[in-house]
Structures are given as structure tokens and as C-alpha cells.
Amino acid sequence: MLDGRRVLVVADHARDAAQVRWLLPAFAGCGVLVTSRRRMLDLAGARLVELDAMSPQEALALFTRIVGERRVAAEREAARYVVAACGFLPLAVRAAACRLAARPAWTVATLAGRLADESGRLAELEAGDLAVRPVFEHCYTGLDGEQARRSGC
């Protein structure tokens, strides 16, 4: 079906190289973009790009794009606190921003206050299918016993 076509396949959150190896294109002009929490050193011809957390400025810009310039400008310090409480992680920032955007009665400071309680923070970083907790839980279950003990969870 794809013979002679230029195709980009996106495989998000791949477990390992074996899971995606069969997707690697056999023809020029095609590509596969694989995201994973693990480095896939055994994918021949792959170019590895490691991403870190966003900078505070990038996180604030993402938050502002979702929430709106007017709301963020009115409470810039609270917005800075929110993105810091999100660890500058894109998923967490998006979830927090979407949660705030869906609640026009909340101020940015309201969200900041809710995120200040670390014991309930993961519950606050959820908006629809954007949720931080399942990602952490998935990563945690992949740890062996010793790694899990060292993680402090």
C-alpha cells in the first residue's frame, strides 16, 4: 500500500528496539520517529537525540501559549512557580496549563497553591488524557527491586 510513497511513521513511547525495528524504512524518503524513555543503541542507522527538561523560559512560553498572555502577565510570579513545580517537564506543564485554561474562575495563583502541596501534586497534573502519574508509574514498574528501593518511591 505504501510502495512508492514518502511516509513518516511515528512510534511513541516504544519499549525497546525489537518493538520498532520492523518499522524501519527500506526505501529512501521514508522515516521513522521513535520516542522512548530508553536509549536504543541497537537500532542500526538511528540518530539518537536526547531531550532534557525545558528551560524555565521555554516552559513559561508553553504555559503562556495554552493559558493566554493576559492571564499569565497578570500573575507572572505565580506562573513561574507553576512551571517550576512541574519540573519544567513538557507533559506536566501542558497538563497544568490545560487544567487552568479549562477553569476560567481559577487564577494562576489558585493553581500554584494547589501544586504547592507535594503530596497531591500528581493529581493536579492531570487534564483529560494528559496525566503525569501514569508515566511515572510505568517507569517505576520497569525498575528492578534495588532500583525501586533507591528511587525513594
C-alpha positions in Angstrom: 0.0 0.0 0.0 2.8 2.4 0.7 5.1 1.4 -2.2 6.5 4.5 -3.9 5.2 6.9 -1.2 7.1 9.1 1.2 6.0 8.1 4.7 6.8 9.2 8.2 5.8 6.7 10.9 5.7 7.9 14.5 6.1 5.4 17.3 5.6 7.0 20.6 6.9 5.5 23.9 8.5 2.4 22.4 9.5 -0.3 24.9 12.7 -1.3 23.1 14.4 -1.6 19.7 12.8 -5.0 18.9 9.4 -3.5 19.1 10.1 -0.9 16.4 12.8 -2.5 14.3 10.4 -3.9 11.8 9.1 -0.3 11.1 12.5 0.9 9.8 12.0 2.0 6.2 13.5 0.1 3.4 13.2 3.0 0.9 14.8 6.4 0.7 12.5 9.2 1.5 10.7 7.4 4.3 11.4 7.8 8.0 10.5 6.6 11.5 10.4 8.8 14.5 10.6 6.8 17.8 10.2 8.2 21.2 11.3 6.2 24.2 12.5 6.5 27.8 15.3 4.2 26.9 18.3 4.7 24.6 18.0 2.4 21.7 21.6 1.9 20.8 20.9 -1.2 18.8 18.8 0.4 16.0 21.1 0.4 13.0 21.3 3.8 11.3 19.3 5.6 14.0 20.3 9.1 15.1 19.8 9.4 18.8 18.6 12.8 20.1 18.3 13.1 23.9 15.9 15.7 25.3 16.1 17.2 28.7 13.6 19.2 30.6 12.7 22.6 29.1 14.4 25.7 30.3 12.3 27.9 32.6 11.8 30.3 29.7 10.6 27.5 27.3 8.3 26.1 30.0 6.8 29.5 30.7 6.3 30.2 27.0 4.5 26.8 26.6 2.3 27.6 29.6 1.5 31.0 28.3 0.6 29.7 24.8 -2.0 27.5 26.4 -3.3 29.7 29.2 -3.1 33.0 27.4 -0.8 36.0 27.7 -3.3 38.2 29.6 -3.8 35.7 32.5 0.0 34.9 32.8 1.0 38.6 32.5 -1.3 39.4 35.4 0.4 36.8 37.7 3.9 36.2 36.2 5.4 35.1 39.5 2.7 32.5 40.1 3.1 31.3 36.6 6.9 30.9 37.2 6.1 28.9 40.3 3.7 26.6 38.4 6.2 25.7 35.7 8.9 25.1 38.3 6.5 22.9 40.3 6.1 21.0 37.0 9.8 20.4 36.9 9.9 22.1 33.5 8.7 18.9 32.0 6.6 19.4 28.9 3.8 16.9 29.8 3.4 18.3 33.3 3.4 21.9 32.0 0.8 21.1 29.4 -1.4 19.3 31.9 -1.2 22.1 34.4 -1.9 24.7 31.7 -4.8 22.8 30.2 -6.3 22.3 33.7 -6.1 26.1 34.3 -7.4 27.0 30.8 -10.5 24.9 31.4 -11.2 26.7 34.7 -11.7 30.4 33.9 -12.7 31.1 37.6 -9.2 29.9 38.8 -6.3 32.3 38.9 -2.8 31.2 38.2 -2.2 31.7 41.9 -5.0 29.2 42.6 -3.2 26.6 40.6 0.1 27.4 42.2 -1.4 26.9 45.6 -2.8 23.5 44.6 0.6 22.5 43.3 2.3 23.6 46.5 1.0 20.5 48.2 3.6 18.0 47.0 1.6 15.0 48.3 -1.3 15.9 45.9 0.7 17.3 43.1 0.4 14.4 40.7 -3.4 14.6 41.0 -3.3 18.2 39.9 -1.1 17.4 36.9 -4.0 15.8 35.0 -6.2 17.2 32.4 -8.2 14.7 30.3 -5.8 12.2 28.9 -2.8 14.4 29.7 -1.6 13.0 33.0 1.9 12.7 34.6 1.1 9.9 37.1 0.7 7.1 34.5 4.1 8.0 33.0 5.8 7.8 36.4 4.0 4.6 37.3 5.0 3.0 34.0 8.7 4.0 34.6 8.6 2.8 38.2 7.2 -0.6 37.3 10.1 -1.0 34.9 12.7 -0.8 37.7 14.1 -3.8 39.4 13.8 -4.2 43.2 17.1 -2.5 44.0 16.4 0.4 41.6 12.9 0.9 43.1 14.3 1.0 46.6 17.0 3.6 45.6 14.4 5.8 43.9 12.8 6.5 47.2 9.3 5.8 45.9 
